[in-house]
Amino acid sequence: MRIHTLWAIAAASCLVACGKQPPVEEAPAEEPAVAAEAMPAKAVFDEVFVDHMHVHADNMDELMFALDDGDLEAARKPAVWLSRHGSDGRIPDDWQPYLAAMREAARTVENATDLETARAAAEQISVHCQECHAAAGINATE
C-alpha cells in the first residue's frame, strides 16, 4: 500500500472525527464564583469552528500529498497557511501550546531545503494535531 493511500486514510479519519463533536453540556446550577473557578475554558464547537478545523485538515492533506509526491515546493503553500493563519480566539489557553507547536512544525516545513526535513516536520504537525484533539476530548479514530 502506498504512503499516499495511508495519508488519505489518516486524513479521512481526522475529517470524520472533526464532524463528531460532543454536544456542549451546560454546567449544573452552582454558585457562579465556584463554578467559574472549577471549570477550565472550553472551545465552542460550533459550525464555524468545525469548518475552520476542516480547513486545517484540507491544508494538511495538501501538504502530505505534496510531500508524498516529492514536491517540496507544493508543500510550502499549505505549510505557510498552517503556520500563519489567524485564530478566532476561542481556543482555550491550555490548548495553545499544541497550536504553537503545530505552527512551529509547519514553519519548519515551509523553510525546509530537503524532503526528509519537511517530512519529519509534517509528522510532528500530525502529532501536535492529535495531542490537541485528545485534549479536546475528540477521538479521531471513531
CORDA-V25413 format. One record per backbone hydrogen bond with DSSP energy under -1.0 kcal/mol. NH is the residue of the N-H (numbers start at 1). CO is the residue of the C=O. If there is no record, write none. Layout:
BEGIN
nh=NH co=CO
nh=NH co=CO
END
This chain:
BEGIN
nh=6 co=2
nh=7 co=3
nh=8 co=4
nh=9 co=5
nh=10 co=6
nh=11 co=7
nh=12 co=8
nh=13 co=9
nh=14 co=10
nh=15 co=11
nh=16 co=12
nh=17 co=13
nh=18 co=14
nh=19 co=15
nh=20 co=17
nh=35 co=31
nh=36 co=32
nh=37 co=33
nh=38 co=34
nh=39 co=35
nh=46 co=44
nh=50 co=46
nh=51 co=47
nh=52 co=48
nh=53 co=49
nh=54 co=50
nh=55 co=51
nh=56 co=52
nh=57 co=53
nh=58 co=54
nh=59 co=55
nh=60 co=56
nh=61 co=57
nh=62 co=58
nh=63 co=59
nh=64 co=60
nh=65 co=61
nh=66 co=62
nh=67 co=63
nh=68 co=64
nh=69 co=65
nh=70 co=67
nh=71 co=66
nh=75 co=71
nh=79 co=75
nh=80 co=76
nh=81 co=77
nh=82 co=78
nh=83 co=79
nh=84 co=80
nh=85 co=81
nh=95 co=92
nh=99 co=95
nh=100 co=96
nh=101 co=97
nh=102 co=98
nh=103 co=99
nh=104 co=100
nh=105 co=101
nh=106 co=102
nh=107 co=103
nh=108 co=104
nh=109 co=105
nh=110 co=106
nh=111 co=107
nh=112 co=109
nh=118 co=114
nh=119 co=115
nh=120 co=116
nh=121 co=117
nh=122 co=118
nh=123 co=119
nh=124 co=120
nh=125 co=121
nh=126 co=122
nh=127 co=123
nh=128 co=124
nh=129 co=125
nh=130 co=126
nh=131 co=127
nh=132 co=128
nh=133 co=129
nh=134 co=130
nh=135 co=131
nh=136 co=132
nh=137 co=134
nh=138 co=133
nh=142 co=139
END
